[in-house]
Amino acid sequence: MNDTQFKARPARSETATDVSRRRSGYPSIKRVLCVGTSVDLQSCTARTMPAATVTCAPFANLAEALSEDTPDMVVSHLVSGAFDCHDLAERLVQLEFTGKYRAISGDLPQPDLVRREICTSYPGLNFDLLLPCDTPPIRLC
């Protein structure tokens, strides 16, 4: 047998939650703040990162929500009635947020244009898009 025939097993001290985090693609994400009040936003985040603790706050209460319990990741819709990802990215930089920011979007013809615009405007911000894939649950692209 060669080394490729063996699959790594979780360490004995690893819990089911740890395994779930590792498999989700975001193993270090434990706390997520959803900015906005949409139920589908919270649902999408819970499906994408099932082991994370998810809380929600309106855009107007962002500073308060970040000061109460610093999240590992902030998630929002790309565009909502009250703000868009550019507004939120600007506010996160002003508040010196150091975690990840992900914007959920439907299909976009050129998602790299959005990524490039936000990353150019806010180079210190860890930004990306969460895009829908062919089969649920939503995976990170």
GROMACS elastic network, one bead per residue, 0.5 to 0.9 nm:
[ bonds ]
;  ai    aj funct       b0    kb
    1     4     6  0.81906   500
    1     5     6  0.65648   500
    1     6     6  0.84061   500
    2     5     6  0.58265   500
    2     6     6  0.76870   500
    3     6     6  0.57276   500
    3     7     6  0.85912   500
    4     7     6  0.74612   500
    8    11     6  0.89884   500
    9    12     6  0.86325   500
   10    13     6  0.80688   500
   10    14     6  0.61735   500
   10    15     6  0.86993   500
   10    19     6  0.74140   500
   11    14     6  0.53504   500
   11    15     6  0.88135   500
   12    15     6  0.80496   500
   14    17     6  0.80570   500
   14    18     6  0.58948   500
   14    19     6  0.69266   500
   15    18     6  0.50978   500
   15    19     6  0.64216   500
   15    20     6  0.86981   500
   16    19     6  0.50633   500
   16    20     6  0.61765   500
   16    21     6  0.86805   500
   17    20     6  0.50047   500
   17    21     6  0.62060   500
   17    22     6  0.86150   500
   17    50     6  0.87858   500
   17    51     6  0.58758   500
   17    52     6  0.89587   500
   18    21     6  0.51436   500
   18    22     6  0.61904   500
   18    23     6  0.86563   500
   18    27     6  0.73266   500
   18    51     6  0.78903   500
   19    22     6  0.51011   500
   19    23     6  0.61639   500
   19    24     6  0.85898   500
   19    27     6  0.82264   500
   20    23     6  0.52122   500
   20    24     6  0.61256   500
   20    27     6  0.77917   500
   20    49     6  0.82936   500
   20    50     6  0.70785   500
   20    51     6  0.60926   500
   21    24     6  0.51684   500
   21    25     6  0.70741   500
   21    26     6  0.60844   500
   21    28     6  0.70144   500
   21    29     6  0.72994   500
   21    30     6  0.81907   500
   21    49     6  0.69869   500
   21    50     6  0.73753   500
   21    51     6  0.56814   500
   21    52     6  0.76777   500
   22    25     6  0.60198   500
   22    26     6  0.64152   500
   22    28     6  0.78466   500
   23    26     6  0.76435   500
   23    27     6  0.71380   500
   24    27     6  0.65704   500
   24    48     6  0.67440   500
   24    49     6  0.58300   500
   24    50     6  0.74723   500
   24    51     6  0.83668   500
   24   139     6  0.84253   500
   24   140     6  0.88841   500
   25    28     6  0.89751   500
   25    48     6  0.87447   500
   25    49     6  0.81291   500
   25   139     6  0.87832   500
   25   140     6  0.77429   500
   26    29     6  0.55602   500
   26    30     6  0.88790   500
   26    48     6  0.89487   500
   26    49     6  0.70622   500
   27    30     6  0.80238   500
   27    49     6  0.87257   500
   27    51     6  0.88650   500
   28    72     6  0.78867   500
   29    32     6  0.72375   500
   29    49     6  0.76955   500
   29    51     6  0.82081   500
   29    52     6  0.62230   500
   29    53     6  0.87980   500
   29    71     6  0.83600   500
   29    72     6  0.55792   500
   29    73     6  0.68644   500
   30    49     6  0.86641   500
   30    51     6  0.69586   500
   30    53     6  0.59884   500
   30    54     6  0.85211   500
   30    71     6  0.77190   500
   30    72     6  0.65467   500
   30    73     6  0.84815   500
   31    52     6  0.54112   500
   31    54     6  0.60966   500
   31    55     6  0.79081   500
   31    69     6  0.84430   500
   31    70     6  0.78167   500
   31    72     6  0.53980   500
   31    73     6  0.67145   500
   31    74     6  0.87909   500
   32    45     6  0.80201   500
   32    49     6  0.87892   500
   32    52     6  0.65180   500
   32    53     6  0.61011   500
   32    55     6  0.63682   500
   32    56     6  0.83866   500
   32    70     6  0.88698   500
   32    71     6  0.52836   500
   32    72     6  0.60343   500
   32    74     6  0.57103   500
   32    75     6  0.71199   500
   33    42     6  0.89904   500
   33    53     6  0.85136   500
   33    54     6  0.59473   500
   33    55     6  0.50601   500
   33    56     6  0.55342   500
   33    57     6  0.71795   500
   33    65     6  0.79817   500
   33    66     6  0.82356   500
   33    70     6  0.86482   500
   33    71     6  0.60059   500
   33    72     6  0.81500   500
   33    73     6  0.63746   500
   33    75     6  0.61873   500
   33    76     6  0.85480   500
   34    37     6  0.78506   500
   34    38     6  0.87907   500
   34    41     6  0.69357   500
   34    42     6  0.64326   500
   34    45     6  0.78568   500
   34    54     6  0.70544   500
   34    55     6  0.60669   500
   34    57     6  0.63734   500
   34    58     6  0.83472   500
   34    73     6  0.85737   500
   34    74     6  0.58607   500
   34    76     6  0.56956   500
   34    77     6  0.89122   500
   35    38     6  0.87027   500
   35    41     6  0.85396   500
   35    55     6  0.86730   500
   35    56     6  0.57823   500
   35    57     6  0.51497   500
   35    58     6  0.54710   500
   35    59     6  0.57600   500
   35    61     6  0.88972   500
   35    62     6  0.73923   500
   35    74     6  0.70116   500
   35    75     6  0.61636   500
   35    76     6  0.51290   500
   35    77     6  0.80736   500
   35    88     6  0.85955   500
   36    39     6  0.89762   500
   36    41     6  0.77849   500
   36    56     6  0.66795   500
   36    57     6  0.58830   500
   36    59     6  0.60616   500
   36    75     6  0.88596   500
   36    76     6  0.65294   500
   36    77     6  0.78262   500
   36    80     6  0.80182   500
   36    82     6  0.84850   500
   36    83     6  0.89509   500
   37    40     6  0.88945   500
   37    41     6  0.76946   500
   37    42     6  0.82583   500
   37    56     6  0.65907   500
   37    57     6  0.66806   500
   37    58     6  0.60834   500
   37    59     6  0.89401   500
   38    41     6  0.52783   500
   38    42     6  0.68408   500
   38    43     6  0.88533   500
   38    56     6  0.87938   500
   38    77     6  0.89430   500
   39    42     6  0.53107   500
   39    43     6  0.61653   500
   39    44     6  0.86129   500
   40    44     6  0.59031   500
   40    45     6  0.84432   500
   41    44     6  0.52416   500
   41    45     6  0.62657   500
   41    46     6  0.86450   500
   41    75     6  0.79669   500
   41    76     6  0.69331   500
   41    77     6  0.70769   500
   41   104     6  0.78562   500
   42    45     6  0.51713   500
   42    46     6  0.61228   500
   42    47     6  0.86897   500
   42    54     6  0.71122   500
   42    55     6  0.78508   500
   42    56     6  0.73578   500
   42    75     6  0.88116   500
   43    46     6  0.51008   500
   43    47     6  0.62478   500
   43    48     6  0.86106   500
   44    47     6  0.52091   500
   44    48     6  0.61212   500
   44    49     6  0.85466   500
   44   104     6  0.85194   500
   44   137     6  0.79603   500
   44   138     6  0.69317   500
   45    48     6  0.50666   500
   45    49     6  0.59204   500
   45    50     6  0.76684   500
   45    52     6  0.86805   500
   45    54     6  0.75078   500
   45    75     6  0.75171   500
   45   138     6  0.87536   500
   46    49     6  0.52855   500
   46    51     6  0.77566   500
   46    52     6  0.72228   500
   46    53     6  0.82879   500
   46    54     6  0.69619   500
   47    50     6  0.53315   500
   47   136     6  0.88573   500
   47   137     6  0.60895   500
   47   138     6  0.69794   500
   47   139     6  0.85838   500
   48   137     6  0.68569   500
   48   138     6  0.60132   500
   48   139     6  0.60770   500
   48   140     6  0.73971   500
   49    52     6  0.56798   500
   49    53     6  0.88294   500
   50    53     6  0.83094   500
   56    65     6  0.84591   500
   57    60     6  0.80913   500
   57    61     6  0.62114   500
   57    62     6  0.65930   500
   57    64     6  0.89949   500
   57    65     6  0.65865   500
   58    61     6  0.54693   500
   58    62     6  0.66461   500
   58    65     6  0.89272   500
   59    62     6  0.52591   500
   59    63     6  0.87090   500
   59    82     6  0.76527   500
   59    83     6  0.74808   500
   59    88     6  0.76765   500
   60    63     6  0.79523   500
   60    64     6  0.89155   500
   61    64     6  0.54278   500
   61    65     6  0.61601   500
   61    66     6  0.87108   500
   62    65     6  0.50917   500
   62    66     6  0.61065   500
   62    67     6  0.85617   500
   62    88     6  0.89873   500
   62    91     6  0.83045   500
   62    92     6  0.84405   500
   63    66     6  0.52622   500
   63    67     6  0.61840   500
   63    68     6  0.87379   500
   63    91     6  0.86207   500
   63    92     6  0.86153   500
   63    95     6  0.69429   500
   64    67     6  0.51788   500
   64    68     6  0.62508   500
   65    68     6  0.53530   500
   65    69     6  0.67466   500
   65    70     6  0.78055   500
   65    71     6  0.89233   500
   66    69     6  0.57820   500
   66    70     6  0.50674   500
   66    71     6  0.69060   500
   66    95     6  0.84089   500
   66    97     6  0.80505   500
   67    70     6  0.62005   500
   70    73     6  0.87531   500
   70    97     6  0.83914   500
   70    99     6  0.86145   500
   71    74     6  0.67948   500
   71    99     6  0.71216   500
   71   100     6  0.88086   500
   72    98     6  0.82276   500
   72    99     6  0.50525   500
   72   100     6  0.63995   500
   72   101     6  0.88257   500
   73    98     6  0.89568   500
   73    99     6  0.54351   500
   73   101     6  0.56208   500
   73   102     6  0.73759   500
   74    99     6  0.75185   500
   74   100     6  0.62509   500
   74   102     6  0.62855   500
   74   103     6  0.83993   500
   75   100     6  0.84671   500
   75   101     6  0.58811   500
   75   103     6  0.56480   500
   75   104     6  0.71821   500
   75   130     6  0.89483   500
   76    79     6  0.81736   500
   76    80     6  0.85328   500
   76    84     6  0.84551   500
   76    85     6  0.73236   500
   76    88     6  0.83832   500
   76   101     6  0.81551   500
   76   102     6  0.66697   500
   76   104     6  0.60374   500
   76   105     6  0.89846   500
   77    80     6  0.62095   500
   77    84     6  0.73285   500
   77    85     6  0.71621   500
   77   102     6  0.84709   500
   77   103     6  0.51965   500
   77   105     6  0.61794   500
   78    83     6  0.87408   500
   78    84     6  0.57026   500
   78    85     6  0.51002   500
   78    86     6  0.84857   500
   78   102     6  0.86636   500
   78   104     6  0.54816   500
   78   105     6  0.54060   500
   78   106     6  0.86289   500
   78   129     6  0.80785   500
   79    82     6  0.82828   500
   79    83     6  0.63827   500
   79    85     6  0.62744   500
   79    86     6  0.89249   500
   79   103     6  0.85273   500
   79   104     6  0.86663   500
   79   105     6  0.79919   500
   80    83     6  0.54416   500
   80    84     6  0.57987   500
   80    85     6  0.86477   500
   81    84     6  0.79855   500
   83    86     6  0.80386   500
   83    87     6  0.59590   500
   83    88     6  0.70581   500
   84    87     6  0.53939   500
   84    88     6  0.64497   500
   84    89     6  0.86832   500
   85    88     6  0.50652   500
   85    89     6  0.58932   500
   85    90     6  0.84648   500
   85   102     6  0.87951   500
   85   103     6  0.65336   500
   85   118     6  0.80981   500
   86    89     6  0.50961   500
   86    90     6  0.61553   500
   86    91     6  0.86448   500
   86   117     6  0.86655   500
   86   118     6  0.65650   500
   86   121     6  0.86783   500
   87    90     6  0.52574   500
   87    91     6  0.63217   500
   87    92     6  0.87230   500
   88    91     6  0.50458   500
   88    92     6  0.60522   500
   88    93     6  0.85891   500
   89    92     6  0.51077   500
   89    93     6  0.62540   500
   89    94     6  0.86409   500
   89   101     6  0.76920   500
   89   118     6  0.73855   500
   89   121     6  0.89291   500
   89   122     6  0.72367   500
   89   125     6  0.75387   500
   89   127     6  0.82594   500
   90    93     6  0.52752   500
   90    94     6  0.62661   500
   90    95     6  0.87379   500
   90   121     6  0.85167   500
   90   122     6  0.72921   500
   91    95     6  0.61652   500
   91    96     6  0.85590   500
   91    97     6  0.88280   500
   92    95     6  0.50703   500
   92    96     6  0.61451   500
   92    97     6  0.52827   500
   92    98     6  0.84031   500
   92   101     6  0.85912   500
   92   125     6  0.81686   500
   93    97     6  0.59398   500
   93    98     6  0.82331   500
   93   122     6  0.72999   500
   93   124     6  0.78794   500
   93   125     6  0.69339   500
   94    97     6  0.77953   500
   97   100     6  0.83815   500
   97   125     6  0.79985   500
   98   124     6  0.82973   500
   98   125     6  0.71044   500
   98   126     6  0.77574   500
   99   125     6  0.78766   500
   99   126     6  0.68169   500
  100   125     6  0.72637   500
  100   127     6  0.61535   500
  100   128     6  0.82000   500
  101   125     6  0.74257   500
  101   126     6  0.60022   500
  101   128     6  0.66862   500
  101   129     6  0.84844   500
  102   126     6  0.83180   500
  102   127     6  0.57409   500
  102   128     6  0.50751   500
  102   129     6  0.52874   500
  102   130     6  0.62640   500
  103   127     6  0.79158   500
  103   128     6  0.66114   500
  103   130     6  0.58614   500
  103   131     6  0.85064   500
  104   128     6  0.89927   500
  104   129     6  0.58519   500
  104   131     6  0.61661   500
  104   132     6  0.83287   500
  105   108     6  0.74277   500
  105   129     6  0.69255   500
  105   130     6  0.62938   500
  105   131     6  0.55205   500
  105   132     6  0.73181   500
  106   130     6  0.86328   500
  106   131     6  0.61672   500
  106   132     6  0.61581   500
  107   110     6  0.88686   500
  107   111     6  0.82292   500
  107   131     6  0.66658   500
  107   132     6  0.66689   500
  107   133     6  0.87723   500
  108   111     6  0.54524   500
  108   131     6  0.83407   500
  110   113     6  0.57729   500
  110   114     6  0.76019   500
  111   114     6  0.54135   500
  111   115     6  0.64654   500
  111   116     6  0.86959   500
  111   129     6  0.77256   500
  111   131     6  0.87371   500
  112   116     6  0.58732   500
  112   117     6  0.84187   500
  113   116     6  0.51306   500
  113   117     6  0.61099   500
  113   118     6  0.87153   500
  114   117     6  0.51617   500
  114   118     6  0.62840   500
  114   119     6  0.84712   500
  114   128     6  0.88354   500
  114   129     6  0.84082   500
  115   118     6  0.54381   500
  115   119     6  0.59598   500
  115   120     6  0.83549   500
  115   127     6  0.72194   500
  115   128     6  0.61593   500
  115   129     6  0.71862   500
  116   119     6  0.51442   500
  116   120     6  0.57983   500
  116   121     6  0.83489   500
  117   120     6  0.52525   500
  117   121     6  0.60708   500
  117   122     6  0.84730   500
  118   121     6  0.51235   500
  118   122     6  0.58540   500
  118   123     6  0.77794   500
  118   125     6  0.84198   500
  118   127     6  0.72777   500
  118   128     6  0.87341   500
  119   122     6  0.51541   500
  119   124     6  0.77776   500
  119   125     6  0.69208   500
  119   126     6  0.78577   500
  119   127     6  0.67074   500
  119   128     6  0.86179   500
  120   123     6  0.54688   500
  122   125     6  0.56291   500
  122   126     6  0.87849   500
  122   127     6  0.88311   500
  123   126     6  0.79733   500
  128   141     6  0.89573   500
  129   140     6  0.78795   500
  129   141     6  0.75252   500
  130   138     6  0.79244   500
  130   139     6  0.73858   500
  130   140     6  0.53943   500
  130   141     6  0.63364   500
  131   138     6  0.72859   500
  131   139     6  0.73575   500
  131   140     6  0.65663   500
  131   141     6  0.60937   500
  132   135     6  0.81403   500
  132   136     6  0.80426   500
  132   137     6  0.85273   500
  132   138     6  0.54256   500
  132   139     6  0.68939   500
  132   140     6  0.80424   500
  132   141     6  0.80721   500
  133   136     6  0.69994   500
  133   137     6  0.81313   500
  133   138     6  0.60019   500
  133   139     6  0.64617   500
  133   140     6  0.83588   500
  133   141     6  0.78514   500
  134   138     6  0.84473   500
  135   138     6  0.71879   500
  135   139     6  0.86334   500
  136   139     6  0.75843   500
  138   141     6  0.89934   500
